[in-house]
Amino acid sequence: TPLQVTRDSAQNRMAFWLPDGRSIAFQRDAFMPSAASGIVSRDAEGRWGNPRVLLEGGDTPVPSPDGRRVLTLSKEGDLVTVPLPGGPPSRIVTSPRIAPVPGFIWSWSPDGRFVYYIGTAVDKRIGIWRAPAAGGTARLILRFDDPSRYLLRPWLKVHGNRLYLIRGD
């Protein structure tokens, strides 16, 4: 039986269960001035509380493997982490040097030490970049040179030492 866990008029999407099994991170009102990364949790009795904003302007929150942080894109275009259950963001990647592509997903390494994201370099080519989760210099690990082979879906997943994504033929 479906259960509604948010009760506002916002368009909530891109939800992820957090490792605690009690909380869901989500994006509110994508592409709108009211956009935010949010979180909603349930108490010990299983009742859902009111959603809380983790980051105003946040885009597509992705929980870290240990469940202590959420990776999201700030309204300024910086890739940041936000501690759970909330707090000030820590910048990982600053735009426009190697800008994360809004609407595309980012991912954590399994050990939480690195983040991977689809970004645009200064030469306007899109590729997959890896940056230390604590902040630092991003490194290009895969560049898409063939413009006819576009990214079909904005998903990027990391499993072990492999990256998974969907490209057109």
Disulfide bonds with the S-S distance in Angstrom:
none
